[in-house]
Amino acid sequence: MTETAEQNPEPRIRVRGLEKSFDDRKVLRGIDFEAARGTSTVVVGPSGSGKTTVLRSLNALDVPDSGVIGIDDVEVDFAALPAGKAGRREAARLRAQSGMVFQSHNLFPHRTVLENVIEGPVVAQRRPREQAVADAKALLEQVGLGERADTYPFQLSGGQQQRVGIARALALEPRVVLFDEPTSALDPELVGEVLAVIKDLAAAGWTTVIVTHEIRFARQVADQVLFLDDGAIVERGSGDQVLADPREERTRRFLRRIL
Ligand code: ADP
């Protein structure tokens, strides 16, 4: 990203008053947070508390009933989202601001690693193929798979496939990278290599929002931790505060259960 903090002093991510129901069931009850450029926000909380819905809302995969999400210069007020095509266009503009890494990688099985990574830039963004290939190779180096560009997904371990998934999200040059439990589908011995790549990205200045149950990793990587319970942020602060010295009984109970 070329703009400097001075040119754009607003937080890169601005979330205000997010509310969402599924079938009359309220799953987000007014979520507010901000994240500065180059920071990592880690979202933790019990299963069903709304973490994935927050992430999917940032990416406009879920459409909140009300609230505002801004990522850099794209801001969407969901209560005022027009119906039909105009609304879909606004949602698509917001979606283009972030890249999502899912629990499992969903790579195209009949395409090489490199072809998987250049698909988005070439097809969706219509970037010149040669440039996309050069960028993809650099990204594959960055996630430790420089040697694997011409292999097929089935020839890779789950951890390596997940790292291709990360390279693929980065290839679209998003303002924000969203991780939805990126290690929860992996065998335990493959978790570390994926977390190490995410830590490197955070250190390299990418702005990230990460949903994870990996508490030790969360403490290491987070500039801020949001603890969600029942669709609301119950506690927020640094990793050391929220995860090691929580103020709220609900946070303590959650940590006791999973640690
Ligand atoms: P978490 O990520 O914290 O486990 P989610 O955001 O996935 O929580 O889900 C929050 C609540 O919303 C859960 O009760 C879940 O069952 C419900 N939910 C999520 N997505 C849908 C959907 N597409 N349709 C109906 N209910 C959903």
Residues whose N, C-alpha, C, O or C-beta is under 5 A from the ligand:
A	BS01	ADP	F22 V27 P46 S47 G48 S49 G50 K51 T52 T53
